[in-house]
């Protein structure tokens, strides 16, 4: 592959030529005991070291499941702490995270999964009146339980569905299952993965107001530097929250990459909250949970 060239206008700060996972590792090594992510509704407060640990375990679990760098991993969920873990884990494993709007109906979900050729889908059990598992089952009636790969005529690329919630009903492959699998695999599961800053890491879809949603692929370089520039632009943290446009969360997750990876703090309010809350990094307005 030929060497890539960059053309960009003047900037007060040089662009960062690292992958998102490498940048998180660097911040965790130097500021591991500082707060990285707070989810009020879930009563979760993680330091950078804890966030990195969760991301490393999940990344190893996804690779142990059979995903390989370049595979598409869909995520269909409202805002929650695990959303950020899935994003960082996908970036570390060289996967391409596909944001799926939590307000989508079945036909929109099918369109995104088919268009992006998602090999796995991480999903919440439900959001508001949307019963996600029932909606997925309507698309994939042959959906087996556990780690048995899916074989679907309607969604030929889809192999696994991973449920974020712990359900009373047994048989679902869950987020905790993958964390446990990654813990058993250990750090060596990641040793062969070499992620470059120009590798694709995210596919975002338009809202589809004038037609079916259309996707665009973004690289580690795109998103990391976008987040950092946003952070440097006003010096404030933002609460990330569910957004209708492009899926969950767009502006919030870009800031989570830039702020949470730059000694700031990514904050997640309860799901009913639908507004920005501005906090300076290290603000004492954030209560201990």
N, C-alpha and C positions, 0 to 999 in steps of 0.2 A: 504494500500500500504506500503511495507517495506521501511525503511529509505534508502536513496541513499548514496553511498560512492563516494568519489572523489580520484583519484590517479593522481598526476601531479608532474612534475619535479620541480627543484628549480626555484624560481622566485624572482626578487627583490621587487616586490609589491604583496601584498595579493590580491586574486581574490575577486571581489565584489559579494555578494550574494543577489542582489536585482533584481526586475523586471525592465524593461526599463522605464515603466511609473513611478514607484516609484522613480527611480533615476532622471528622469526629474523633478518630483515634488520637490525633494530635492534641485536641482540646481536652479530651479525657485524661491524657497523660499529664497535662500541665495544670488543669483545673478540675480534677476528678471529684473533689469534695464539694463543689459548688452546685447549686440548684440548676437543673437543666429543664425540667418539665414539671408542671403542676396541673393536675386535673381536679378541680374542686368537686365536681359531681361524683367522682370515683374515690375521693379522698386519697389521692396518690401524689406523692412528691418524690421525684427521682433526681439524684445527682447525675453529673455527666458519666461518672464511672458506672452507675447503675443502668443508665440508658444505653451505654455502650455494651454492657454485659448482656442485657436483654436482646439488643440487636445482633450481637455475635451468636448467641444461642439460637435465635430464630433463623438467622442466615444459614447456619449449619444444618438446622432442621429442614429448611426448604431444599437444600442441596441433597440431603440424605433421602428426601422424598422422591428424588429423581429429576428435579429441575436443574437446568444447566444455564450458564451465562447466555444471555440473549433471549431466553424465554420470557413470555409476557405473564405477569401476575396481576390479576384484577383485584381491586379492593372496593367493596360495596358496603359502606358503613357511615353512620353519622360520626361526629367528632368524638374521639376518645383517645386515651393515652396509647392504646395498642396501635392506633392508626400511625402514629409517629414511629413506633418500633418497627412496624411492617415496612414503612418507607425506608428507614435507615438499613434494615436487614436486606431488603431487595437491592439497595444500592451496593451494599457490601458483597452480596452474592453475584453481582453482575446481571441481575434480572431487570426487566423493564416494568415498572409499576404502571398500571392502567387505572386512572381515577374514574370511578363510576358514580354518577350523581345519585345520591340517596333518594331522590324523588322520582327516579326512572320507573316506568311501568315495564311490563314483561317484554313488549316488542322493542323497547329501547335497550333494555339489558341484552337481549339477544343480538341486536345490531352491533353493540359495542364488543361483546365477547367474540362474535364472528369476525368483525372487521379487524380487531387487534390480534386475533388468533390466540386468545388467552389459554394458557396451558393449566393454570390453576386460578381459583377464585377464593379470596378471603372475604367473608361476609359476616355481618351481624345477623342475629336471628330475626330481628324486626326493627322497624323505626316508625313511630306513630302508628298509623293504621296499616302500613305495608308489612305483610308477613313474608319476609324475604325467602325463607326456606320453602314455603309453599309455592312462591313464584318461580324459584329455581326448579323445583320438582315438576312444575308444569312444562318447563322447557326440556327437562331431562328426566322423563319418567323412569328411565332405566338406571337412575342414580343409585349406585350401591353404597352401603354404609362402610365406615372405616377407611382403611388405606387402599382398598381395592380400586384400581384405576377405572375411571368412567370411560365408557365406549358409547358415544352418542352420535346418531346420524345427523341430528339437528345442530349440534355443536361438536364437530369432529375433532377439534384441537383440545377441548377441555378434558383434563384427566383427574383433577382433584378439586374438591370444595372443602375449605377450611373454615370452621365456624368459630367466631371470636368468643361467643358466650358459652358458659357451661350449662348444659341443658339437663333436665331430669331424664329425658329420653336418651338411652344409650345408643351407641353405634356411629355417632358422628365423629369425623376427624376434627379435632379442635386445635385452637391456638396453643393451649397448654400441652397438648400432645406433641406438637412440633417443638416447643421449648424443651420438653423432656428429651425428645429425640436428639436435639442439638446438643444438650448437655452431655448425653451419652457419647455422642460423636467426638466431642472435644474440639480443641482449637485446630487440630490437624485437618479437619474437614475443609478449612478455608485456605490451606497453604497453596493449593494449586490455582487459586483464583487470582488473576491479575487484572484489575479494573483500571482503565485509563480515564483521564478527565474528559476526553472527547467521546467516550462510549455513551450510547443512549441509556437513559435511566427512567424516563417518564413519558407516558402518552396522555395528553389531556384532550378532552373532547369539548366542542362548542355546546351551547345549550340546546341547539336543534330547534330554535323557534321558527325558522323558515324552511325546515326540512330535517332529514335525519342528521344526528350529530356527526361532526367531522373531526378527525383526530389530528394532532400535531405531535411530533416526537421531539423531546428535549434531552439535552445531554447533561452530564454532571457539571460541566463547565458552565452551561447556561444557568442552571438553577442555583448552584452554589454562589456564583458571582452576582446573580440577581438578588439573592437574599442578602448578601453582604452589602451590596450597594444600597438596598432599601434600609438596612440597619444604619449605615453610615449617613444616610440622607437626613434622618431626623433624630437619631439617637434614642428612639423609644421602642419599647417592646409592644407587641400587639397580642391580644387574645385571639387565637385562631378559633373559628366557629364554622358551623355548617353553612355553606353557600350553595345557592341553586346553580350558579353559573359554573360550568366546567367540572362539577363534582366537588368532593370534600377533601381537605380544605385547600383552596388555591393560594390566596394571599397569605393566609395564616401559615400554611406549610412552607411557603417560600421564606417567610420570616422565621419560621422554626429552624430552617436550615441556616439562615444567616445569623439569627440572634442566638438560637440555642447552640450553635457551633461557634459563637463568638463571645462567650462568657456572659451572655445575656440570659434570658429565661423565656421558655415557651410555655404559655399558660392556656389551659383548656377550661372554659367555664362549663356549668351544667348545660345539658343539651337544650333546655328551654331558652337559654340566652342567645340572642341574635344581634348583638351589637359589639362594637369594638370597645375595649377598655385600654386606655393608654397608661403604661407604667414604665418609668425609667428603669433600666437594669439596676438590680439590687434595691429596688424600692421596698421599704418596710411596710408598704400597704398590703403586701401579700401575706396573709396570716399563716401561721404554722398549722398543719392539719393533724 
